[in-house]
Amino acid sequence: MLKLLESPDRKQPDKENLKKIKLALEGFGVTFLAATDHAGEGVRFSTPDKDRSTEIFLRHGRALLDLSIDEMASLSGVGRISIGRIERGKLTNPPEPAILKIREVLFEKGISILPDEATVGGGVRFREPPFGRKTT
């Protein structure tokens, strides 16, 4: 069912299936962030995790924008293989210049990376509420 939801040829999912998916994700510690007057919607982990790599949020930000890895490579100038490795957070010495380029693209496209805080985990969200967001 999730593969179909992520397909570019998807039809509008029914509300019951979306509700089940949301509940399942919440069961795994995902918190859905509603839009506010100052920021858009997003997601974050409900608890901090010192072992969680912040690079995984680059992939989450790319997903919010519905950008393929090839599109991110084109926009950032970072190779697609490097992007994949960075996003998986498995590099012992992640290439900081490449990470900065990816972060810059996400920021320019309206995404904020949320760091872990004392009581909540990191995540991603749109920087602007829906009514202020550009649809380019």
Secondary structure, DSSP 4 states (H G I P E B T S, - for coil): -HHHHHSTTPPPPPHHHHHHHHHHHHHTTEEEEPP-SSS--EEEESS--TTS-TTHHHHHHHHHTT--HHHHHHHH---HHHHHHHHHT--SS--HHHHHHHHHHHHHTTEEEEPP-SSS--EEEESS-GGG----
